[in-house]
Amino acid sequence: MNQKITPDHIGRGAVVYVRQSTMGQVVENTESQRRQYALVEAAQSAGFSSVTVIDDDLGRSGSGLIARPGFQKLVASVCTGSIGAVFCIEASRLARNGRDWHHLIDLCALVGALVIDHDGAYDPRLVNDRLLLGLKGTMSEYELSLLRQRGLAARDSKARRGELRFTLPPGYCWD
């Protein structure tokens, strides 16, 4: 058992947050779902007897542009102080924008909840853990911006070559 996980954390229970960004990933990338749902067993083997799964955000991006009721439920659960740990496949995948990410980390620090992923257990009250969580969040946000930039550059390149196609209004067709 990880030394950061105390009897207090275990007594409060754990939350497993499951999310995939698009419906295509939900349908086609079932291994990711399996790995995320397997975190329930990881939480139980770490000593947590009460484990809640929040999977309301399957098919919803974490970019901050789409409402995520599951993330709101996660934040509310953390705020009550009844959660000792948040389990996720990668801590940086909890949120893909800095505002949501730092808000969640601040709340976890306030109530003494851990963030646990495959790399380890992080206590946001500890300066080194908070630094690592901050870096993970920043890298995740950068990655999302980079992917968006690449997609826009590819679209613009196709448009310059005259190969860009998109859905036309009814009655129109490509010639």
Secondary structure, 3 states (H helix, E strand, C coil): CCCCCCHHHHHHCEEEEEEECCHHHHHHCHHHHHHHHCHHHHHHHCCCCCEEEEEEEECCCCCCCCCCHHHHHHHHHHHHCCCCEEECCCHHHCCCCHHHHHHHHHHHHHHCCEEEECCEEECCCCHHHHHHHHHHHHHHHHHHHHHHHHHHHHHHHHHHHCCCCCCCCCCCCCC
